[in-house]
Amino acid sequence: MDNSQGTRGSVRFSVKSGEQVLAASPVLRNADPAHPLTARLDGVRYLDLVVDNGGDGNGNDHADWGEARLTC
């Protein structure tokens, strides 16, 4: 979560290939620490980094993929 929203907002991060979810975070709120995600990318041709609202609408949902990196 981006710290700019105080205590408001909730999001879920996921790494997807098409409809397949390769990794997902729990619902995160602004007070939560960063949550690392690791996904196996063997055979993956297309990759999406997705941020969804945490189930309560998208108000105040500011998210950052901090230090995202892909390694082969």
DSSP file (Angstrom, degrees, kcal/mol; ACC not computed):
  #  RESIDUE AA STRUCTURE BP1 BP2  ACC     N-H-->O    O-->H-N    N-H-->O    O-->H-N    TCO  KAPPA ALPHA  PHI   PSI    X-CA   Y-CA   Z-CA
    1    1 A M              0   0    0      0, 0.0     2,-0.4     0, 0.0    62,-0.3   0.000 360.0 360.0 360.0 146.6    0.0    0.0    0.0
    2    2 A D    >   -     0   0    0     60,-3.0     3,-1.1     1,-0.1    60,-0.2  -0.689 360.0-137.9 -79.9 131.3    1.1    3.5   -0.6
    3    3 A N  G >  S+     0   0    0     -2,-0.4     3,-1.1     1,-0.3    -1,-0.1   0.531  86.8  89.0 -68.8  -5.7    1.6    5.4    2.6
    4    4 A S  G 3  S+     0   0    0      1,-0.2    -1,-0.3    58,-0.1    -2,-0.0   0.610  78.0  62.9 -70.9 -10.6   -0.1    8.5    1.3
    5    5 A Q  G X  S-     0   0    0     -3,-1.1     3,-2.3     1,-0.3    -1,-0.2   0.177  88.8-144.5-103.5  17.9   -3.6    7.4    2.4
    6    6 A G  T <  S-     0   0    0     -3,-1.1    -1,-0.3     1,-0.3     0, 0.0  -0.375  72.7 -22.5  59.8-124.1   -3.1    7.3    6.1
    7    7 A T  T 3  S+     0   0    0     -2,-0.1    -1,-0.3    23,-0.1    24,-0.2   0.362 116.1  98.6-101.0   3.9   -5.2    4.4    7.5
    8    8 A R    <   +     0   0    0     -3,-2.3    22,-0.2    21,-0.1    -3,-0.1  -0.510  55.8  46.4 -93.8 160.5   -7.6    4.2    4.6
    9    9 A G        -     0   0    0     -2,-0.2    21,-0.8    50,-0.1     2,-0.3   0.156  50.0-149.2  95.9 150.7   -7.6    1.8    1.6
   10   10 A S  E     +A   29   0A   0     47,-0.2    44,-2.1    49,-0.2     2,-0.3  -0.956  17.5 172.0-155.4 139.3   -7.2   -1.9    1.0
   11   11 A V  E     -AB  28  53A   0     17,-2.3    17,-3.5    -2,-0.3     2,-0.4  -0.926  23.6-143.3-142.7 164.2   -5.7   -3.8   -1.9
   12   12 A R  E     - B   0  52A   0     40,-2.1    40,-2.6    -2,-0.3     2,-0.3  -0.995  18.2-150.4-130.9 127.7   -4.7   -7.3   -3.1
   13   13 A F  E     + B   0  51A   0     13,-0.4    12,-2.7    -2,-0.4     2,-0.3  -0.737  19.7 175.6 -93.5 142.6   -1.7   -7.8   -5.3
   14   14 A S  E     -CB  24  50A   0     36,-2.5    36,-3.0    -2,-0.3     2,-0.5  -0.998  27.6-143.7-147.2 152.4   -1.5  -10.7   -7.7
   15   15 A V  E     -CB  23  49A   0      8,-2.8     7,-3.0    -2,-0.3     8,-1.4  -0.971  33.5-179.8-111.5 122.8    0.8  -12.0  -10.5
   16   16 A K  E     -CB  21  48A   0     32,-2.7    32,-2.9    -2,-0.5     2,-0.4  -0.895  31.1-161.7-128.1 153.2   -1.1  -13.6  -13.3
   17   17 A S  E >  S-C   20   0A   0      3,-2.5     3,-1.9    -2,-0.3     2,-0.3  -0.918  79.3 -49.3-127.7 104.0   -0.5  -15.3  -16.6
   18   18 A G  T 3  S-     0   0    0     -2,-0.4    30,-0.1     1,-0.3     0, 0.0  -0.555 123.1 -23.6  63.9-128.3   -3.8  -15.1  -18.5
   19   19 A E  T 3  S+     0   0    0     -2,-0.3     2,-0.5    -3,-0.1    -1,-0.3   0.520 116.4 104.5 -89.3  -6.7   -6.5  -16.3  -16.1
   20   20 A Q  E <   -C   17   0A   0     -3,-1.9    -3,-2.5     1,-0.0     2,-0.7  -0.643  65.0-143.9 -82.2 125.0   -3.9  -18.3  -14.0
   21   21 A V  E     +C   16   0A   0     -2,-0.5    -5,-0.2    -5,-0.2     3,-0.1  -0.793  18.8 179.9 -87.0 117.8   -3.0  -16.7  -10.7
   22   22 A L  E     -     0   0A   0     -7,-3.0    18,-0.3    -2,-0.7     2,-0.3   0.761  69.2  -7.0 -89.9 -28.5    0.7  -17.4  -10.1
   23   23 A A  E     -C   15   0A   0     -8,-1.4    -8,-2.8    16,-0.1    -1,-0.4  -0.954  63.9-174.9-163.3 148.9    1.0  -15.6   -6.7
   24   24 A A  E     -C   14   0A   0     -2,-0.3   -10,-0.2   -10,-0.2    14,-0.1  -0.996  16.7-136.1-150.3 146.7   -1.3  -13.4   -4.6
   25   25 A S        -     0   0    0    -12,-2.7     3,-0.1    -2,-0.3     2,-0.1  -0.516  31.3-106.0 -89.6 164.4   -1.1  -11.4   -1.4
   26   26 A P        -     0   0    0      0, 0.0   -13,-0.4     0, 0.0     2,-0.3  -0.311  61.7 -68.3 -71.7 175.0   -3.7  -11.3    1.3
   27   27 A V        -     0   0    0    -15,-0.1     2,-0.4    27,-0.1   -15,-0.2  -0.552  61.8-155.8 -65.1 127.5   -5.8   -8.2    1.5
   28   28 A L  E     -A   11   0A   0    -17,-3.5   -17,-2.3    -2,-0.3     2,-0.3  -0.879   9.4-162.0-111.6 141.0   -3.4   -5.5    2.6
   29   29 A R  E >   -A   10   0A   0     -2,-0.4     3,-2.1   -19,-0.2   -19,-0.2  -0.741  38.9 -97.3-114.7 166.9   -4.2   -2.2    4.4
   30   30 A N  T 3  S+     0   0    0    -21,-0.8   -23,-0.1     1,-0.3   -24,-0.1   0.815 121.4  54.4 -58.2 -34.0   -2.1    0.9    4.7
   31   31 A A  T 3  S+     0   0    0    -24,-0.2    -1,-0.3     2,-0.0   -24,-0.1   0.617  90.0  99.5 -76.1 -10.8   -0.8    0.0    8.2
   32   32 A D  S <  S-     0   0    0     -3,-2.1     3,-0.1     1,-0.1    -4,-0.1  -0.444  77.4-115.5 -76.1 147.8    0.4   -3.4    6.9
   33   33 A P        -     0   0    0      0, 0.0    -1,-0.1     0, 0.0    -4,-0.1  -0.282  48.3 -73.4 -72.0 167.3    4.1   -4.0    6.1
   34   34 A A        -     0   0    0      1,-0.1     0, 0.0    -6,-0.0     0, 0.0  -0.276  47.0-143.1 -57.5 147.5    5.2   -4.8    2.5
   35   35 A H        -     0   0    0     -3,-0.1     2,-0.1    -9,-0.1    -1,-0.1  -0.961  10.1-137.3-121.0 114.9    4.3   -8.3    1.5
   36   36 A P        -     0   0    0      0, 0.0     2,-0.4     0, 0.0     0, 0.0  -0.447  16.4-161.7 -71.9 142.3    6.8  -10.2   -0.8
   37   37 A L        -     0   0    0     -2,-0.1     2,-0.4   -14,-0.1   -14,-0.1  -0.984   7.3-175.1-122.5 136.4    5.4  -12.2   -3.7
   38   38 A T        -     0   0    0     -2,-0.4     2,-0.4   -14,-0.1   -14,-0.1  -0.999   5.6-179.8-130.2 133.6    7.4  -14.9   -5.5
   39   39 A A        -     0   0    0     -2,-0.4     2,-0.4   -16,-0.1   -16,-0.1  -0.995  29.2-123.7-135.3 139.4    6.1  -16.7   -8.6
   40   40 A R        -     0   0    0     -2,-0.4    -2,-0.0   -18,-0.3     0, 0.0  -0.678  22.7-171.9 -76.2 131.9    7.5  -19.5  -10.8
   41   41 A L    >   +     0   0    0     -2,-0.4     3,-2.0     3,-0.0     2,-0.1   0.176  27.6 145.7-113.7  15.7    7.6  -18.2  -14.4
   42   42 A D  T 3  S-     0   0    0      1,-0.3     3,-0.1     3,-0.0    -2,-0.1  -0.365  81.4  -0.8 -56.5 123.6    8.5  -21.5  -16.2
   43   43 A G  T 3  S+     0   0    0      1,-0.2     2,-0.4    -2,-0.1    -1,-0.3   0.425  94.7 141.2  77.1  -0.6    6.8  -21.5  -19.5
   44   44 A V    <   +     0   0    0     -3,-2.0    -1,-0.2     1,-0.2     3,-0.1  -0.613  23.5 174.6 -78.1 128.3    5.0  -18.2  -19.0
   45   45 A R        +     0   0    0     -2,-0.4     2,-0.4     1,-0.3    -1,-0.2   0.736  68.8  33.7-101.9 -30.5    4.9  -16.0  -22.1
   46   46 A Y        -     0   0    0      2,-0.0     2,-0.4     0, 0.0    -1,-0.3  -0.977  67.3-168.9-130.2 141.6    2.8  -13.1  -20.8
   47   47 A L        -     0   0    0     -2,-0.4     2,-0.4   -30,-0.1   -30,-0.2  -0.991   4.8-165.8-135.1 136.1    2.7  -11.7  -17.3
   48   48 A D  E     -B   16   0A   0    -32,-2.9   -32,-2.7    -2,-0.4     2,-0.7  -0.985  10.8-154.0-121.4 132.5    0.3   -9.3  -15.6
   49   49 A L  E     -B   15   0A   0     -2,-0.4     2,-0.4   -34,-0.2   -34,-0.2  -0.939  29.6-170.5-100.4 115.2    1.0   -7.5  -12.3
   50   50 A V  E     -B   14   0A   0    -36,-3.0   -36,-2.5    -2,-0.7     2,-0.5  -0.860  22.5-167.6-118.1 140.2   -2.5   -6.8  -10.9
   51   51 A V  E     -B   13   0A   0     -2,-0.4     2,-0.3   -38,-0.2   -38,-0.2  -0.988  15.5-176.8-123.2 120.5   -3.8   -4.7   -8.1
   52   52 A D  E     -B   12   0A   0    -40,-2.6   -40,-2.1    -2,-0.5     2,-0.0  -0.754  34.7 -96.1-109.3 159.4   -7.4   -5.2   -7.1
   53   53 A N  E     -B   11   0A   0     -2,-0.3   -42,-0.3   -42,-0.2     5,-0.1  -0.377  38.5-113.1 -68.5 158.0   -9.5   -3.4   -4.4
   54   54 A G        -     0   0    0    -44,-2.1   -43,-0.2     3,-0.4    -1,-0.1   0.203  62.4 -83.1 -81.7  17.8   -9.6   -5.3   -1.1
   55   55 A G  S    S+     0   0    0    -45,-0.2    -1,-0.1     2,-0.1     3,-0.1   0.427 117.7  84.9  99.6  -1.1  -13.3   -6.0   -1.4
   56   56 A D  S    S-     0   0    0      1,-0.5     3,-0.3   -46,-0.2   -47,-0.1   0.004 103.6 -85.3-122.2  28.7  -14.6   -2.6   -0.1
   57   57 A G        -     0   0    0      1,-0.2    -1,-0.5     3,-0.0    -3,-0.4  -0.202  47.7 -81.6  88.5 173.0  -14.5   -0.5   -3.3
   58   58 A N  S >  S+     0   0    0     -5,-0.1     3,-1.7    -3,-0.1     2,-0.2   0.308  75.9 133.4-102.0  10.7  -11.5    1.4   -4.7
   59   59 A G  T 3  S-     0   0    0     -3,-0.3   -49,-0.2     1,-0.3   -50,-0.1  -0.421  84.3  -2.6 -62.4 130.1  -11.7    4.5   -2.6
   60   60 A N  T 3  S+     0   0    0      1,-0.2     2,-1.3    -2,-0.2    -1,-0.3   0.633  89.3 146.4  64.8  16.8   -8.2    5.5   -1.3
   61   61 A D    <   +     0   0    0     -3,-1.7     2,-0.5   -52,-0.1    -1,-0.2  -0.689  14.3 162.4 -88.2  91.5   -6.6    2.4   -2.9
   62   62 A H        +     0   0    0     -2,-1.3   -60,-3.0   -60,-0.2     2,-0.3  -0.953  13.0 179.3-110.7 121.3   -3.2    3.6   -3.8
   63   63 A A        -     0   0    0     -2,-0.5     2,-0.4   -62,-0.3   -12,-0.1  -0.919  15.5-162.7-128.7 149.8   -0.7    0.8   -4.4
   64   64 A D        -     0   0    0     -2,-0.3     2,-1.3     2,-0.0    -2,-0.0  -0.993  20.3-143.2-130.4 136.0    3.0    0.5   -5.5
   65   65 A W    >   -     0   0    0     -2,-0.4     3,-1.3   -16,-0.0     2,-0.2  -0.679  36.6-158.6 -91.0  77.7    4.9   -2.5   -6.8
   66   66 A G  T 3   -     0   0    0     -2,-1.3    -2,-0.0     1,-0.3     0, 0.0  -0.391  64.4 -12.4 -65.8 128.0    8.0   -1.5   -4.9
   67   67 A E  T 3  S-     0   0    0      1,-0.2    -1,-0.3    -2,-0.2     2,-0.1   0.791  84.3-179.5  53.9  35.1   11.3   -2.9   -6.2
   68   68 A A    <   +     0   0    0     -3,-1.3     2,-0.3     2,-0.0    -1,-0.2  -0.427   6.9 169.4 -64.0 137.3    9.5   -5.3   -8.6
   69   69 A R        -     0   0    0     -2,-0.1     2,-0.4     2,-0.0    -1,-0.0  -0.996  28.0-147.0-151.2 148.7   12.0   -7.4  -10.5
   70   70 A L        -     0   0    0     -2,-0.3     2,-0.4     2,-0.0    -2,-0.0  -0.943  17.5-169.8-113.3 137.0   12.1  -10.5  -12.8
   71   71 A T              0   0    0     -2,-0.4    -2,-0.0     1,-0.1     0, 0.0  -0.970 360.0 360.0-128.6 146.1   15.0  -12.9  -12.8
   72   72 A C              0   0    0     -2,-0.4    -1,-0.1   -31,-0.0    -2,-0.0   0.337 360.0 360.0-116.2 360.0   15.8  -15.7  -15.2
